[in-house]
Amino acid sequence: MTSSQMIAPHLPLLRRYARALTGSQKSGDAFVAASLRAILESREALDPEVAPRVALYKLFHTIWSTGNVEAPPAQDVGAAARAHERLQHLTPMSRQALLLTAVEGFSLTEAGQIFGAGPDKVADLVADARAEIAAQTRARVLIIEDETLIAMDLSDIVTNLGHTVVATADTASRAVAAAKAHQPDLVLADIQLADGSSGVDAVHDILSQITVPVIFITAFPDRLLTGERPEPTFLITKPYAEDTVRAAVSQALFFNSTAEAA
């Protein structure tokens, strides 16, 4: 099997991880592109002793941790630099460990193979990240979801994190109206809504009015991870685990507060 055949199925999710880690689609994709260039230069860049997906993320982690990547376009450099500086201040490996286990679904052992650390160390890093989440600034959240039980579950998770749900909406028009009325700090959005309208369209309209981080939560991630058009920075796949939502919410708010502090 060729290197491209081994890694192709895992690239969409690596892009998701990279964007969540960097807080920017352009910056995340730049690190992924650097990883792919390393593979093109030498197949030995991928560790043959671990599973292909683990090897791909391990290579990405090496490039990320060394910063060996071309800078993003000029308009993104300031935000990327601020985010990277804050990640360094807030023990970035802890957030990587949480994202790898809670969002990407790696076991502690697999995450350790990516880091070059034992599973106990990874567990400690995840605990550190949870402590950071507990100390995070509280936010006002809009939930766009047409399934009542899922909307209630998301509301419970967000509330238990200490945030406030200012509104829930089950159609695109209601979501846009709620965002205008409440000016939320974070939006959680499904793709397919009750009246056949699109959560993607709702978010597009919302972002034309206010600047706010968005997390898409969908059973159809492939529709947003095609690489053929702008993709979301934060994406969760249904069915989701509570830890996955907690990690994504924390990371989205982390980068939003970084931008506000600039």
MIDOSE-1310 file (N, C-alpha, C; in nm, 2 decimals, decimal comma, always signed):
residues 262
mtss	+0,08/-0,12/+0,00/+0,00/+0,00/+0,00/+0,09/+0,12/+0,00; +0,05/+0,22/-0,08/+0,13/+0,34/-0,09/+0,10/+0,44/+0,03; +0,19/+0,53/+0,05/+0,17/+0,63/+0,16/+0,04/+0,70/+0,14; +0,01/+0,74/+0,01/-0,11/+0,82/-0,01/-0,23/+0,74/+0,02
qmia	-0,23/+0,61/-0,01/-0,34/+0,52/+0,02/-0,36/+0,50/+0,17; -0,25/+0,50/+0,24/-0,26/+0,48/+0,39/-0,31/+0,60/+0,46; -0,28/+0,72/+0,41/-0,32/+0,84/+0,49/-0,44/+0,91/+0,44; -0,48/+0,88/+0,31/-0,59/+0,96/+0,25/-0,72/+0,95/+0,34
phlp	-0,76/+0,83/+0,39/-0,88/+0,83/+0,47/-0,88/+0,92/+0,60; -0,76/+0,95/+0,64/-0,74/+1,02/+0,77/-0,72/+1,17/+0,75; -0,70/+1,22/+0,63/-0,67/+1,36/+0,61/-0,78/+1,45/+0,65; -0,91/+1,42/+0,62/-1,02/+1,52/+0,66/-1,02/+1,54/+0,81
llrr	-1,00/+1,43/+0,89/-1,00/+1,45/+1,04/-0,88/+1,51/+1,09; -0,76/+1,49/+1,02/-0,64/+1,56/+1,06/-0,66/+1,71/+1,04; -0,73/+1,75/+0,93/-0,75/+1,89/+0,91/-0,84/+1,95/+1,02; -0,94/+1,87/+1,06/-1,03/+1,91/+1,17/-0,94/+1,94/+1,29
yara	-0,86/+1,84/+1,33/-0,77/+1,85/+1,45/-0,68/+1,97/+1,44; -0,62/+1,99/+1,32/-0,52/+2,10/+1,30/-0,59/+2,24/+1,32; -0,71/+2,25/+1,27/-0,78/+2,38/+1,28/-0,83/+2,40/+1,42; -0,87/+2,30/+1,49/-0,91/+2,31/+1,63/-0,79/+2,35/+1,72
ltgs	-0,68/+2,29/+1,68/-0,56/+2,32/+1,76/-0,50/+2,46/+1,74; -0,51/+2,51/+1,62/-0,45/+2,64/+1,59/-0,56/+2,75/+1,60; -0,68/+2,71/+1,59/-0,79/+2,82/+1,59/-0,81/+2,89/+1,46; -0,75/+2,83/+1,36/-0,76/+2,90/+1,23/-0,76/+2,79/+1,12
qksg	-0,85/+2,80/+1,02/-0,85/+2,71/+0,91/-0,72/+2,72/+0,83; -0,68/+2,85/+0,80/-0,56/+2,87/+0,72/-0,43/+2,82/+0,79; -0,42/+2,85/+0,92/-0,30/+2,81/+0,99/-0,30/+2,66/+1,00; -0,41/+2,60/+1,04/-0,42/+2,45/+1,05/-0,39/+2,38/+0,93
dafv	-0,44/+2,43/+0,82/-0,42/+2,37/+0,69/-0,27/+2,38/+0,65; -0,21/+2,49/+0,69/-0,07/+2,51/+0,65/+0,02/+2,40/+0,72; -0,02/+2,37/+0,85/+0,06/+2,26/+0,92/+0,03/+2,13/+0,85; -0,09/+2,10/+0,81/-0,12/+1,98/+0,74/-0,04/+1,97/+0,61
aasl	-0,04/+2,08/+0,54/+0,03/+2,08/+0,41/+0,18/+2,05/+0,43; +0,24/+2,11/+0,54/+0,38/+2,08/+0,57/+0,40/+1,94/+0,60; +0,30/+1,87/+0,67/+0,31/+1,73/+0,70/+0,31/+1,65/+0,57; +0,23/+1,69/+0,48/+0,22/+1,62/+0,35/+0,35/+1,63/+0,27
rail	+0,41/+1,75/+0,28/+0,53/+1,77/+0,21/+0,64/+1,69/+0,26; +0,64/+1,67/+0,40/+0,74/+1,58/+0,46/+0,73/+1,44/+0,41; +0,60/+1,39/+0,39/+0,58/+1,26/+0,35/+0,63/+1,24/+0,20; +0,60/+1,35/+0,12/+0,64/+1,34/-0,02/+0,79/+1,33/-0,03
esre	+0,86/+1,40/+0,06/+1,01/+1,41/+0,06/+1,06/+1,27/+0,10; +1,00/+1,21/+0,19/+1,05/+1,08/+0,24/+0,93/+1,00/+0,31; +0,91/+0,88/+0,26/+0,81/+0,79/+0,32/+0,85/+0,76/+0,46; +0,97/+0,76/+0,49/+1,02/+0,73/+0,62/+0,97/+0,83/+0,73
aldp	+0,91/+0,94/+0,68/+0,86/+1,04/+0,77/+0,75/+0,98/+0,86; +0,68/+0,88/+0,80/+0,57/+0,81/+0,88/+0,63/+0,69/+0,95; +0,60/+0,69/+1,08/+0,65/+0,58/+1,17/+0,58/+0,45/+1,13; +0,66/+0,35/+1,08/+0,60/+0,22/+1,04/+0,56/+0,13/+1,16
evap	+0,60/+0,17/+1,28/+0,58/+0,09/+1,40/+0,44/+0,11/+1,46; +0,37/+0,21/+1,41/+0,24/+0,24/+1,47/+0,13/+0,24/+1,36; +0,01/+0,25/+1,39/-0,10/+0,25/+1,29/-0,09/+0,37/+1,20; -0,14/+0,36/+1,08/-0,12/+0,48/+0,99/-0,18/+0,61/+1,04
rval	-0,30/+0,60/+1,10/-0,35/+0,73/+1,15/-0,27/+0,79/+1,26; -0,22/+0,70/+1,35/-0,14/+0,75/+1,46/-0,01/+0,80/+1,40; +0,05/+0,74/+1,30/+0,17/+0,78/+1,24/+0,15/+0,92/+1,17; +0,04/+0,94/+1,11/+0,01/+1,07/+1,05/+0,00/+1,18/+1,15
yklf	-0,07/+1,16/+1,26/-0,08/+1,26/+1,36/+0,05/+1,28/+1,44; +0,13/+1,17/+1,45/+0,26/+1,19/+1,51/+0,35/+1,28/+1,43; +0,35/+1,26/+1,30/+0,43/+1,35/+1,21/+0,38/+1,49/+1,22; +0,25/+1,51/+1,22/+0,19/+1,64/+1,23/+0,23/+1,71/+1,36
htiw	+0,23/+1,63/+1,47/+0,26/+1,68/+1,60/+0,41/+1,73/+1,61; +0,49/+1,65/+1,54/+0,64/+1,69/+1,54/+0,65/+1,82/+1,47; +0,59/+1,84/+1,35/+0,60/+1,97/+1,28/+0,53/+2,08/+1,36; +0,42/+2,06/+1,42/+0,35/+2,16/+1,50/+0,44/+2,21/+1,61
stgn	+0,50/+2,11/+1,68/+0,57/+2,15/+1,80/+0,70/+2,22/+1,77; +0,76/+2,20/+1,65/+0,88/+2,27/+1,61/+0,85/+2,40/+1,54; +0,72/+2,42/+1,50/+0,68/+2,54/+1,43/+0,74/+2,54/+1,29; +0,78/+2,43/+1,23/+0,84/+2,42/+1,10/+0,74/+2,42/+0,99
veap	+0,68/+2,54/+0,97/+0,58/+2,56/+0,87/+0,58/+2,70/+0,82; +0,54/+2,72/+0,69/+0,53/+2,85/+0,64/+0,43/+2,93/+0,71; +0,45/+3,06/+0,72/+0,35/+3,15/+0,79/+0,23/+3,16/+0,71; +0,11/+3,17/+0,77/-0,01/+3,20/+0,70/-0,01/+3,33/+0,64
paqd	-0,11/+3,36/+0,55/-0,12/+3,49/+0,49/-0,11/+3,61/+0,59; -0,07/+3,72/+0,54/-0,04/+3,83/+0,63/-0,15/+3,87/+0,72; -0,28/+3,87/+0,67/-0,39/+3,91/+0,75/-0,41/+3,82/+0,87; -0,36/+3,69/+0,87/-0,38/+3,60/+0,98/-0,26/+3,59/+1,07
vgaa	-0,15/+3,65/+1,03/-0,02/+3,63/+1,11/-0,04/+3,68/+1,26; -0,10/+3,79/+1,28/-0,12/+3,85/+1,41/-0,20/+3,76/+1,50; -0,31/+3,71/+1,45/-0,40/+3,63/+1,53/-0,33/+3,49/+1,55; -0,27/+3,44/+1,45/-0,20/+3,31/+1,47/-0,09/+3,32/+1,57
arah	-0,01/+3,43/+1,57/+0,10/+3,45/+1,66/+0,04/+3,46/+1,81; -0,07/+3,54/+1,82/-0,12/+3,56/+1,96/-0,17/+3,42/+2,01; -0,24/+3,35/+1,92/-0,29/+3,22/+1,97/-0,18/+3,12/+2,00; -0,07/+3,12/+1,92/+0,04/+3,03/+1,95/+0,11/+3,07/+2,08
erlq	+0,12/+3,20/+2,10/+0,18/+3,25/+2,23/+0,10/+3,21/+2,35; -0,04/+3,21/+2,34/-0,12/+3,18/+2,45/-0,12/+3,03/+2,47; -0,11/+2,95/+2,36/-0,10/+2,80/+2,38/+0,03/+2,77/+2,45; +0,14/+2,84/+2,42/+0,26/+2,81/+2,49/+0,25/+2,84/+2,64
hltp	+0,18/+2,95/+2,67/+0,16/+2,99/+2,81/+0,07/+2,89/+2,89; -0,03/+2,83/+2,82/-0,13/+2,75/+2,88/-0,10/+2,60/+2,86; +0,03/+2,56/+2,87/+0,07/+2,42/+2,85/+0,00/+2,35/+2,73; +0,04/+2,39/+2,61/-0,02/+2,34/+2,49/-0,04/+2,19/+2,48
msrq	+0,05/+2,12/+2,53/+0,04/+1,97/+2,52/-0,09/+1,92/+2,59; -0,13/+1,99/+2,70/-0,25/+1,95/+2,77/-0,37/+1,96/+2,68; -0,38/+2,07/+2,60/-0,49/+2,09/+2,51/-0,48/+1,99/+2,39; -0,36/+1,96/+2,35/-0,35/+1,86/+2,24/-0,39/+1,72/+2,29
alll	-0,36/+1,69/+2,41/-0,40/+1,56/+2,47/-0,55/+1,55/+2,48; -0,61/+1,66/+2,52/-0,76/+1,66/+2,53/-0,83/+1,65/+2,40; -0,78/+1,72/+2,30/-0,83/+1,72/+2,17/-0,81/+1,58/+2,10; -0,69/+1,52/+2,12/-0,67/+1,39/+2,06/-0,76/+1,28/+2,12
tave	-0,78/+1,29/+2,25/-0,86/+1,18/+2,31/-1,01/+1,21/+2,31; -1,05/+1,33/+2,34/-1,19/+1,36/+2,34/-1,26/+1,39/+2,21; -1,19/+1,46/+2,12/-1,24/+1,49/+1,99/-1,20/+1,39/+1,88; -1,08/+1,35/+1,88/-1,03/+1,26/+1,77/-1,04/+1,12/+1,81
gfsl	-1,07/+1,09/+1,93/-1,10/+0,95/+1,97/-0,99/+0,86/+1,99; -0,86/+0,91/+2,00/-0,75/+0,82/+2,03/-0,75/+0,78/+2,17; -0,70/+0,66/+2,19/-0,68/+0,61/+2,33/-0,57/+0,68/+2,40; -0,55/+0,67/+2,53/-0,44/+0,73/+2,60/-0,31/+0,67/+2,54
teag	-0,31/+0,54/+2,51/-0,19/+0,48/+2,46/-0,15/+0,54/+2,32; -0,25/+0,55/+2,23/-0,23/+0,61/+2,10/-0,19/+0,75/+2,11; -0,25/+0,83/+2,19/-0,21/+0,97/+2,21/-0,07/+0,98/+2,26; -0,03/+0,88/+2,35/+0,11/+0,88/+2,40/+0,21/+0,85/+2,29
qifg	+0,17/+0,76/+2,19/+0,25/+0,73/+2,08/+0,27/+0,86/+1,99; +0,17/+0,94/+1,98/+0,18/+1,06/+1,91/+0,27/+1,16/+1,98; +0,26/+1,17/+2,11/+0,34/+1,26/+2,19/+0,48/+1,21/+2,22; +0,50/+1,08/+2,21/+0,62/+1,02/+2,27/+0,62/+1,01/+2,42
agpd	+0,50/+0,98/+2,47/+0,49/+0,98/+2,62/+0,40/+0,86/+2,66; +0,41/+0,82/+2,78/+0,33/+0,71/+2,83/+0,19/+0,75/+2,85; +0,10/+0,65/+2,86/-0,05/+0,68/+2,88/-0,07/+0,75/+3,01; +0,01/+0,73/+3,12/-0,01/+0,80/+3,24/+0,01/+0,95/+3,23
kvad	+0,12/+0,98/+3,15/+0,15/+1,12/+3,13/+0,04/+1,19/+3,05; -0,02/+1,12/+2,95/-0,13/+1,17/+2,87/-0,25/+1,20/+2,96; -0,28/+1,10/+3,05/-0,39/+1,12/+3,15/-0,37/+1,24/+3,23; -0,24/+1,27/+3,28/-0,21/+1,39/+3,35/-0,24/+1,51/+3,27
lvad	-0,20/+1,51/+3,14/-0,21/+1,63/+3,06/-0,36/+1,66/+3,04; -0,44/+1,55/+3,02/-0,59/+1,57/+3,00/-0,65/+1,63/+3,13; -0,60/+1,59/+3,25/-0,65/+1,64/+3,37/-0,61/+1,79/+3,38; -0,49/+1,83/+3,34/-0,45/+1,97/+3,34/-0,54/+2,05/+3,25
arae	-0,58/+1,99/+3,13/-0,67/+2,07/+3,04/-0,80/+2,09/+3,10; -0,85/+1,99/+3,17/-0,98/+2,00/+3,23/-0,98/+2,11/+3,34; -0,87/+2,12/+3,41/-0,86/+2,23/+3,51/-0,86/+2,36/+3,44; -0,79/+2,38/+3,32/-0,80/+2,50/+3,25/-0,94/+2,53/+3,21
iaaq	-1,02/+2,43/+3,17/-1,16/+2,45/+3,13/-1,24/+2,51/+3,24; -1,21/+2,45/+3,36/-1,29/+2,49/+3,48/-1,27/+2,64/+3,51; -1,15/+2,69/+3,48/-1,12/+2,83/+3,51/-1,15/+2,93/+3,39; -1,21/+2,87/+3,29/-1,23/+2,96/+3,17/-1,34/+3,06/+3,19
trar	-1,33/+3,17/+3,12/-1,43/+3,28/+3,12/-1,56/+3,23/+3,08; -1,67/+3,26/+3,14/-1,80/+3,22/+3,11/-1,86/+3,29/+2,98; -1,94/+3,22/+2,91/-1,98/+3,27/+2,78/-2,13/+3,26/+2,77; -2,19/+3,33/+2,67/-2,33/+3,33/+2,64/-2,34/+3,25/+2,50
vlii	-2,42/+3,14/+2,50/-2,42/+3,05/+2,39/-2,56/+3,04/+2,32; -2,55/+3,04/+2,19/-2,67/+3,01/+2,11/-2,66/+2,87/+2,05; -2,77/+2,79/+2,07/-2,77/+2,66/+2,01/-2,87/+2,65/+1,90; -2,82/+2,61/+1,78/-2,91/+2,59/+1,66/-2,92/+2,44/+1,64
edet	-3,04/+2,38/+1,67/-3,06/+2,24/+1,67/-3,21/+2,21/+1,67; -3,25/+2,13/+1,57/-3,39/+2,10/+1,55/-3,44/+1,98/+1,63; -3,35/+1,90/+1,68/-3,40/+1,78/+1,76/-3,40/+1,82/+1,91; -3,52/+1,82/+1,97/-3,54/+1,88/+2,10/-3,45/+1,81/+2,21
liam	-3,44/+1,68/+2,20/-3,36/+1,61/+2,30/-3,21/+1,64/+2,29; -3,16/+1,66/+2,17/-3,02/+1,69/+2,15/-3,00/+1,84/+2,19; -3,09/+1,93/+2,16/-3,08/+2,06/+2,21/-3,07/+2,07/+2,36; -3,16/+1,99/+2,43/-3,16/+1,99/+2,57/-3,03/+1,93/+2,63
dlsd	-2,97/+1,83/+2,56/-2,85/+1,77/+2,61/-2,73/+1,87/+2,59; -2,73/+1,93/+2,48/-2,62/+2,03/+2,46/-2,63/+2,15/+2,56; -2,76/+2,19/+2,58/-2,78/+2,29/+2,68/-2,73/+2,25/+2,82; -2,76/+2,13/+2,86/-2,71/+2,08/+2,99/-2,56/+2,08/+2,99
ivtn	-2,49/+2,03/+2,89/-2,35/+2,03/+2,89/-2,29/+2,17/+2,90; -2,34/+2,26/+2,82/-2,29/+2,40/+2,82/-2,31/+2,46/+2,96; -2,43/+2,44/+3,01/-2,46/+2,50/+3,14/-2,38/+2,44/+3,25; -2,35/+2,31/+3,25/-2,27/+2,25/+3,35/-2,12/+2,30/+3,34
lght	-2,08/+2,35/+3,23/-1,95/+2,41/+3,21/-1,95/+2,55/+3,27; -2,06/+2,60/+3,31/-2,07/+2,73/+3,37/-2,11/+2,84/+3,27; -2,14/+2,80/+3,15/-2,19/+2,90/+3,05/-2,34/+2,92/+3,05; -2,39/+3,02/+2,98/-2,53/+3,05/+2,98/-2,59/+3,03/+2,84
vvat	-2,69/+2,95/+2,82/-2,76/+2,94/+2,69/-2,86/+3,05/+2,68; -2,84/+3,14/+2,59/-2,92/+3,26/+2,57/-3,04/+3,23/+2,49; -3,03/+3,12/+2,40/-3,14/+3,09/+2,31/-3,12/+2,96/+2,24; -3,22/+2,89/+2,20/-3,21/+2,77/+2,11/-3,30/+2,80/+1,99
adta	-3,26/+2,75/+1,87/-3,34/+2,78/+1,75/-3,34/+2,65/+1,67; -3,45/+2,63/+1,60/-3,47/+2,50/+1,52/-3,48/+2,53/+1,38; -3,47/+2,66/+1,33/-3,47/+2,69/+1,19/-3,37/+2,80/+1,17; -3,33/+2,82/+1,05/-3,23/+2,92/+1,01/-3,28/+3,06/+1,04
srav	-3,40/+3,09/+1,01/-3,45/+3,22/+1,03/-3,46/+3,26/+1,18; -3,50/+3,16/+1,26/-3,50/+3,18/+1,41/-3,36/+3,20/+1,47; -3,27/+3,12/+1,41/-3,13/+3,13/+1,46/-3,07/+3,27/+1,43; -3,09/+3,32/+1,31/-3,04/+3,45/+1,27/-3,11/+3,56/+1,36
aaak	-3,24/+3,55/+1,39/-3,30/+3,64/+1,47/-3,25/+3,64/+1,62; -3,23/+3,52/+1,67/-3,18/+3,50/+1,80/-3,04/+3,56/+1,82; -2,96/+3,53/+1,72/-2,82/+3,59/+1,72/-2,82/+3,74/+1,72; -2,91/+3,80/+1,64/-2,92/+3,94/+1,64/-2,97/+4,00/+1,77
ahqp	-3,06/+3,93/+1,84/-3,12/+3,97/+1,96/-3,03/+3,96/+2,08; -2,95/+3,85/+2,08/-2,87/+3,81/+2,20/-2,72/+3,83/+2,19; -2,67/+3,85/+2,07/-2,53/+3,87/+2,05/-2,44/+3,77/+2,13; -2,46/+3,64/+2,10/-2,39/+3,54/+2,17/-2,24/+3,54/+2,16
dlvl	-2,17/+3,47/+2,25/-2,02/+3,46/+2,25/-1,98/+3,33/+2,18; -2,07/+3,24/+2,15/-2,05/+3,11/+2,09/-2,17/+3,06/+2,03; -2,16/+2,99/+1,91/-2,27/+2,93/+1,85/-2,24/+2,78/+1,83; -2,34/+2,70/+1,87/-2,33/+2,55/+1,84/-2,44/+2,53/+1,73
adiq	-2,40/+2,47/+1,62/-2,50/+2,47/+1,50/-2,50/+2,33/+1,44; -2,62/+2,28/+1,42/-2,65/+2,16/+1,34/-2,65/+2,20/+1,19; -2,64/+2,11/+1,10/-2,65/+2,14/+0,96/-2,79/+2,14/+0,90; -2,86/+2,03/+0,93/-3,00/+2,02/+0,88/-3,10/+2,06/+0,98
ladg	-3,19/+2,15/+0,95/-3,28/+2,20/+1,05/-3,42/+2,17/+1,02; -3,51/+2,20/+1,11/-3,65/+2,15/+1,11/-3,73/+2,17/+0,98; -3,72/+2,29/+0,93/-3,80/+2,33/+0,81/-3,73/+2,30/+0,68; -3,62/+2,22/+0,68/-3,54/+2,20/+0,56/-3,44/+2,31/+0,54
ssgv	-3,43/+2,41/+0,63/-3,33/+2,51/+0,61/-3,19/+2,46/+0,66; -3,09/+2,54/+0,63/-2,95/+2,50/+0,65/-2,89/+2,57/+0,77; -2,83/+2,50/+0,86/-2,75/+2,56/+0,97/-2,63/+2,63/+0,91; -2,58/+2,58/+0,80/-2,46/+2,65/+0,74/-2,50/+2,78/+0,69
davh	-2,62/+2,79/+0,62/-2,67/+2,92/+0,57/-2,69/+3,02/+0,69; -2,75/+2,96/+0,80/-2,78/+3,04/+0,92/-2,65/+3,10/+0,97; -2,55/+3,02/+0,98/-2,42/+3,07/+1,04/-2,36/+3,17/+0,94; -2,37/+3,15/+0,81/-2,32/+3,25/+0,72/-2,39/+3,39/+0,74
dils	-2,52/+3,38/+0,76/-2,59/+3,51/+0,78/-2,55/+3,57/+0,92; -2,54/+3,49/+1,02/-2,50/+3,54/+1,15/-2,36/+3,60/+1,15; -2,27/+3,54/+1,08/-2,13/+3,59/+1,07/-2,12/+3,72/+0,99; -2,22/+3,74/+0,91/-2,23/+3,87/+0,83/-2,27/+3,98/+0,92
qitv	-2,32/+3,95/+1,04/-2,37/+4,05/+1,13/-2,28/+4,07/+1,25; -2,23/+3,96/+1,31/-2,14/+3,96/+1,43/-2,02/+3,86/+1,41; -1,92/+3,89/+1,48/-1,80/+3,80/+1,48/-1,81/+3,71/+1,61; -1,83/+3,58/+1,58/-1,85/+3,48/+1,69/-1,79/+3,35/+1,65
pvif	-1,73/+3,27/+1,74/-1,68/+3,14/+1,70/-1,80/+3,04/+1,69; -1,79/+2,95/+1,60/-1,90/+2,85/+1,57/-1,85/+2,71/+1,57; -1,92/+2,62/+1,64/-1,89/+2,48/+1,64/-2,01/+2,41/+1,57; -1,98/+2,34/+1,46/-2,08/+2,26/+1,39/-2,09/+2,12/+1,45
itaf	-2,21/+2,08/+1,48/-2,23/+1,95/+1,53/-2,32/+1,87/+1,44; -2,27/+1,77/+1,37/-2,34/+1,71/+1,26/-2,32/+1,56/+1,25; -2,42/+1,49/+1,20/-2,41/+1,35/+1,16/-2,34/+1,33/+1,03; -2,32/+1,44/+0,96/-2,27/+1,43/+0,82/-2,14/+1,52/+0,80
pdrl	-2,03/+1,48/+0,88/-1,91/+1,56/+0,87/-1,85/+1,56/+0,73; -1,87/+1,46/+0,65/-1,81/+1,45/+0,52/-1,86/+1,57/+0,43; -1,98/+1,62/+0,46/-2,03/+1,73/+0,38/-1,96/+1,86/+0,40; -1,89/+1,87/+0,52/-1,81/+1,99/+0,55/-1,66/+1,97/+0,55
ltge	-1,62/+1,85/+0,52/-1,48/+1,82/+0,52/-1,43/+1,77/+0,38; -1,47/+1,84/+0,28/-1,44/+1,80/+0,14/-1,31/+1,86/+0,09; -1,27/+1,96/+0,16/-1,15/+2,03/+0,11/-1,17/+2,12/-0,02; -1,30/+2,12/-0,06/-1,33/+2,19/-0,19/-1,38/+2,34/-0,16
rpep	-1,41/+2,37/-0,04/-1,46/+2,50/+0,00/-1,42/+2,53/+0,14; -1,44/+2,66/+0,19/-1,41/+2,69/+0,32/-1,47/+2,59/+0,42; -1,40/+2,55/+0,52/-1,45/+2,45/+0,61/-1,45/+2,50/+0,75; -1,53/+2,45/+0,84/-1,54/+2,50/+0,98/-1,41/+2,48/+1,05
tfli	-1,38/+2,57/+1,14/-1,27/+2,55/+1,23/-1,29/+2,45/+1,34; -1,42/+2,44/+1,39/-1,45/+2,35/+1,49/-1,57/+2,26/+1,44; -1,55/+2,13/+1,45/-1,65/+2,04/+1,40/-1,66/+1,91/+1,49; -1,78/+1,88/+1,53/-1,81/+1,76/+1,61/-1,90/+1,67/+1,54
tkpy	-1,87/+1,54/+1,54/-1,95/+1,44/+1,47/-2,06/+1,38/+1,57; -2,18/+1,37/+1,52/-2,29/+1,30/+1,59/-2,28/+1,15/+1,56; -2,30/+1,06/+1,65/-2,33/+1,09/+1,79/-2,21/+1,13/+1,87; -2,22/+1,23/+1,95/-2,10/+1,28/+2,02/-2,10/+1,24/+2,17
aedt	-1,98/+1,25/+2,23/-1,97/+1,23/+2,37/-1,96/+1,36/+2,44; -2,00/+1,37/+2,57/-2,00/+1,49/+2,64/-1,86/+1,55/+2,64; -1,76/+1,47/+2,66/-1,62/+1,52/+2,66/-1,58/+1,59/+2,53; -1,63/+1,54/+2,42/-1,61/+1,59/+2,29/-1,66/+1,74/+2,28
vraa	-1,78/+1,75/+2,33/-1,84/+1,89/+2,33/-1,77/+1,98/+2,42; -1,73/+1,93/+2,54/-1,66/+2,01/+2,64/-1,53/+2,06/+2,58; -1,46/+1,97/+2,51/-1,33/+2,01/+2,46/-1,34/+2,11/+2,35; -1,44/+2,09/+2,26/-1,46/+2,18/+2,15/-1,50/+2,32/+2,19
vsqa	-1,59/+2,32/+2,29/-1,64/+2,45/+2,34/-1,52/+2,53/+2,41; -1,44/+2,45/+2,49/-1,33/+2,52/+2,55/-1,23/+2,57/+2,45; -1,20/+2,50/+2,35/-1,10/+2,54/+2,25/-1,15/+2,66/+2,17; -1,28/+2,66/+2,13/-1,34/+2,77/+2,06/-1,33/+2,90/+2,14
lffn	-1,37/+2,89/+2,27/-1,37/+3,01/+2,35/-1,23/+3,05/+2,38; -1,14/+2,96/+2,39/-1,00/+2,99/+2,42/-0,94/+3,08/+2,31; -0,97/+3,05/+2,19/-0,92/+3,13/+2,08/-0,99/+3,26/+2,07; -1,12/+3,26/+2,10/-1,20/+3,38/+2,09/-1,15/+3,48/+2,20
stae	-1,12/+3,43/+2,32/-1,07/+3,52/+2,42/-0,93/+3,57/+2,39; -0,85/+3,49/+2,31/-0,72/+3,53/+2,27/-0,73/+3,65/+2,17; -0,82/+3,64/+2,08/-0,84/+3,75/+1,98/-0,89/+3,88/+2,05; -0,98/+3,86/+2,15/-1,03/+3,98/+2,22/-0,93/+4,05/+2,31
aa	-0,83/+3,97/+2,35/-0,73/+4,02/+2,44/-0,62/+4,10/+2,36; -0,62/+4,08/+2,23/-0,52/+4,15/+2,15/-0,54/+4,30/+2,14
